[in-house]
Amino acid sequence: MTGFLVLSVSGWSSEDANGYDWRSAENKVHGDLCDTSDRDFDGFRYGQHIPHCRRAVSHEMKRFVANNFGIHDNFHNYEIDHYIPLSIGGSNAPENLWPLPVPVARAKCELEGRVHLEVVRGEITQEQAIERVKNWKTFLETRLPNS
């Protein structure tokens, strides 16, 4: 299945039909971590006692995020992605959400899954996990046959 995702991602140029440049969009998102004061906080996870937020992104929030990135029509071709994944302590705040073309978001998910497992096993810290996720483009490019 990973090979299928990679091949799908390789067909996406950096700028799509909406004029949205997903490769440089990262400059507009800063990330945000869940904490105990977050309304979506649902407990602590892992040996590191990382605050966890349940997934709670409304359709209205997805539209708001898409509009903030200049996508005003047909944002359904995008996944409103958590820049710092919930699985390693990210929040549902707008500062942690951004649109990625669906195939790109699915490929990024492979990295997030690997990093999550390393956190669960206690092999890396939350801070290290966040740094790895922030380097997602490098990971993605190693998967593209023609990058």
Secondary structure, DSSP 4 states (H G I P E B T S, - for coil): -HHHHHHHHHT--SB-TTS-BTTTGGGG----B--TTSTTEEEEETTTTEEEE-----HHHHHHHHHHTT--S-GGGEEEEESS-GGGTB--SGGGEEEEEHHHHHHHHHHHHHHHHHHHTTSS-HHHHHHHHHTHHHHHHHH-TT-
